[in-house]
Amino acid sequence: MKIGIIGSGDIGGTLGKHWAKAGHEVLFSSRHPNELKGLVKESGGDSKAVSVTEAFEAKADVYLLAVPFKDIDKIAELYAGEYGGKVIIDATNPYPERDGEMAQDVRDDNRNASEYTATKFMTGLTAKAFNTIHAKDLKERAFDSQDPMAVPFAAQDAKSKSVTEQLISDIGFIPIYVGDLAATKAMEVDEKVYGVSTDQQELRSMLNIP
């Protein structure tokens, strides 16, 4: 798959490296793509650094959102013509201390943060994944066949579910499907499985999933 990484920091950069290692074509994007040359070199495989605009113009199969939550509105609006029908994996979290009042409003709302993202990326197919994992665990526990870590995810439809499940599996984690985007409450900041690093048996138990 061709994967556009929107936000190439600790989470986005690490996931991009893992997916490149797994054989996917990876487009790392940033407002300053020249600063990503080291990341591309570390990744090897079929990867390159591009601007955010170039990433969306490249018509990737999947886009990973790993930007500050406050940037979601602007990105969704700027590139609305580019991501229709594409899978959007939302790895963001609303932190009011960083993202301001809009993040607090979302935290206080009846909708989950993933549902907020889906309303902004209306023509895309939104999934939620990798927002609960610590950057250190994402880096160190990928491709661990001895003690694989479980990663919870939710998805809007069958396509986003299938694609996200594959991309979690491809880098050595065990995907645990929690349900549609309305079911992501347990994955929210400070909720049941936020920041939890464990195996599939314990994660299923925490989420009451058979």
N, C-alpha and C positions, 0 to 999 in steps of 0.2 A: 504493500500500500504506500501511497504518497501521503506523508503526514506533515502538516504545517504546524510548527510550534509557535504559538503566539505568546511571547514572554519566555525568554530563554535564561531565566535565573536558576535558582537551586532546584526547583521541581521540574520546570520545563526543560532546562538544559540536561538534567540527569535522565529524564525520560527519553529525550531525543537521542542521547548517547546509547541508551539501552536498546531503543528500537532500531537504530542504525546497526548495532551489533547483531540484532535479530534478523537483519536482512531487508528492512524497510527503507524506502527513500525518505529522507528527513530534511525538511527546510526549517532551519533555525531562523527566527526573525527577531528583529529589534529595530528601534528607531535609529540605532547606530550599528548596522551590520558589520562594519569593519572591526568592531570590538569583539566579534564572535569567531575570529579566525582560529584562536586557540581551541575553542570548543569544537570546531569542525575538525581540526587536526586530531584532537583526542578521540573523536567519534569514529573517524575512518569511515569505511563503507561508502554508501551513496548518500552523502550529506553535504549541505552547503549553507552559507549564511546569506540571507536576503533581507530586504526591508519588509515591514508588515504588509505594505501594499503589494509587493512582489509575491509574498506568500499567498495572499488571497487571489491574486491574478493567476497564480500557477494552477488553480483548480485542483487542489489536493483532495484526496478522498476523505480525509479526516482533519479536523483542526482541534488542537489542544489549547484551551484557554488557561494560561498560567500567569495571568497579569493581576495587578491589584484590582480588587472588586470595583473600585471607583471608576475604572477605565472601561467597564463593560458597556455602558450606554453609548459612549463615543465610538468604540470599535464596531458595535452592532450597527450603528447608524451610518458610519463611514463606508462600510463594506457590505451593506445590505444586498447589493446586486451580485455579490460574488459567492456567497455561501449557501445559496438555495439548494436544498436537497442533500447537503453534505452533513456528515456526522460532526457534531460539536461536543467534545469531551470537556466538561466544565470542572476544572480543578481549583476553582477560586473559593475564597471564604470572605465574608464581610467582617472586617475588623473596624469598628467605629473609631478607634484611636488612630488608625492609619487612613481609613477611607472616608471618614467624616459622617455627616448627618444622614446621607443616603444609605449608608451601611446600617446605621442604627434603625432607620425606618424599616429596612428589610428585615432586620432581626426582630423588630416589634410586630411585623405584619403577620397575617394568618398564613401567607404563602411561605414555602421554604425558599432558600436562596437559589436553589436549582430551578425552581419554578419561575423565579424572577428572571433568571438568565434565559430560560426558554421563551418567555414572553418578549424579550428583547431580540433574540435570534429566531424570530417567528418562522422563517422559511427553512431553517436548519432543523436537524434532528438531534435533540439534546440528550446527552447522557451525563451522569455525575460520577466522577471517580478521581482517586488520587488526592482528594482534598483532606482526607483524614490521616494521611501518612506523614511521618516526620521525614525531612529531607535526608537525614543520616541513614534511616532504615531503607529508604528508597534507593540510596546509593549502594549500601552494603549488603542488602538482602535479596537483591534481584538475582535470578539464575541460581538460586539455592535449592538444589534437588534433595538435600538431606533433611532440611527443616524449612520447607517452603512457607512463606508468610501469606496470609489471606488478605485480600483487598476487597472491601465492599463497593458495590456500584449499583446505580439505578439507571434506567433508560426510558426514553419517551415512547419508543416503538420497537418492533422486532429487528429492524435494521441496526439501529443504534445499539441495541442490546447485543446483537451478534458481533458487531465490529468491536465494541468495547471489551467484551468478554475475550475475544481473540487477542487483542492488544495487551490485556493484562496477562493472559497465559503465555504469550510469546516471550515475555521477559522473566518468566519463572515464578510469578505469583499465582495464587489460586483465586480466581474470581468468585465472589459470593454475591449473587443477585438479590437485592433487597426489595425490588419491585419498581413501580413507576416513580416519576419524580415526586409525587405526593408522599412517597414512603421514605424520603431522605431525612426526616427529622432526626433520626438517630445518628446521622452523619454530620450534623451541623456542629458548629463551634461549641465546645463545652458540653456536648451531648454524649450519649452512651458509648459510641465507638470512635469518637474524635480523638486522634492521637494514640489509638490502641494498636499495638503491634503484636499479633498473635497468630496461631494456626487456625485452620478452618473449623475445627471442632469447637474451640472456645468462641470464635467469632459467631458461628451459627447459634450457639447457646445464648450469647449476649443479645442477639437479634431475634431470638425465638423462631429461627428458621430450621425446619427439619433437616 
